[in-house]
Amino acid sequence: MGSLRLTYGIAGVIGIIMYRTILKRMPFRKILLWTTLISIPIYILPLMLVTRLNLEFGISNRVFALSGGFLIEAIAEIQLLPLLVMATRLCPKGLEGSVYAVMMSIRSLGMGVSKVLSALLAYSLGITAYNFSNLGLLIWISAMFLLLPLLFLNMVSY
């Protein structure tokens, strides 16, 4: 778990650096669109782990899991930064900290709801500690849910 948290921390820093150096001037809609489209294949990669295909390519389970988590964390950071920049530009002076706290609370709530819905979906698919027969289907369904925010992309005016 320590290796995983360290990997996520490094990925977050790399995501910040990429945003600052490359993506800072790119419109928010474009960043959200492309990072979402790039995320889908990364979220489907665990299928290789489930089918043990990664071992056929000579990639250990540990390295494969760490690299997938690394990429997901970096992309999540890149998606969050333009939203934070937009919020600080639009909010009244002196309220930036409060707006940031509200945004992080909403993000935490969304992650919690995501975990509950994933658990319900896993339960409904019959996935248990001993039955992984529908795990591939769960991975596909979860990856397809990433497309939902794109339906609301036109509502972003910044």
C-alpha angles and dihedrals in degrees: 000000000000091000090050094051091047090050091050091049092052090047091052091052091048090049090053092048092048091050093047096047105032114012104036095103096039116107116259094238092054093048092049093047096049097040089051093049091047091047095059097069089044091053089050092052093088086073086074089055093047092049091041090235090136089067090055087058090049096250114136119230092244095052092044093051093046094049093049092049090047093055094045092050093048092050092047090054091049090051093049100048099066089049091053092047091050092049094051091050094049101041123085118265114274095024098082093105093050092048090049091050091050092048092050090048091052090048091051091048090050092050090049092050089047091054092048092049091047090051091049091049091049089050093049090050090052095245111159137158087276103032118063097156094120097036092108090055090050090053091051094048092048091050092050091053086065087074093064096085089056089067088064098042093103089060090067108093100183 
